[in-house]
Amino acid sequence: MNYKELIASIRNRPNFFLRNKDILELDAFLRGVSYAGFSESQQDDQFRKFKDEWIPSKFEDYTHDWIETIIKSKDCEDPFDYFFVLWNEFDLSQSNK
């Protein structure tokens, strides 16, 4: 399983992975997965590209943290759902490369 598959699984069954549909719980889960060494490869870590490269380039008001940036975004009504909107947009941008 790679990040793309994992994030799709979380989107389809959030309560299987998280106690609540909450962006902070999603952040904690994904950080734990990352710390545990889950990665497609060091050169092609899609989640790292998403949070460290794509999110900062997407938002003019980027803060030091990708989660905080999503939560404070003016386009965000529900940060949990907005994460998946952004992930899909990122995934499409990577497919076009």
URMO-V747765 format. One record per helix or strand of 3 or more residues. SS is the DSSP state (a for helix, b for strand). FROM is the first residue (numbers start at 1). TO is the last residue. If there is no record, write none. Layout:
ss=SS from=FROM to=TO
ss=SS from=FROM to=TO
This chain:
ss=a from=3 to=12
ss=a from=14 to=17
ss=a from=23 to=35
ss=a from=46 to=58
ss=a from=66 to=72
ss=a from=79 to=95
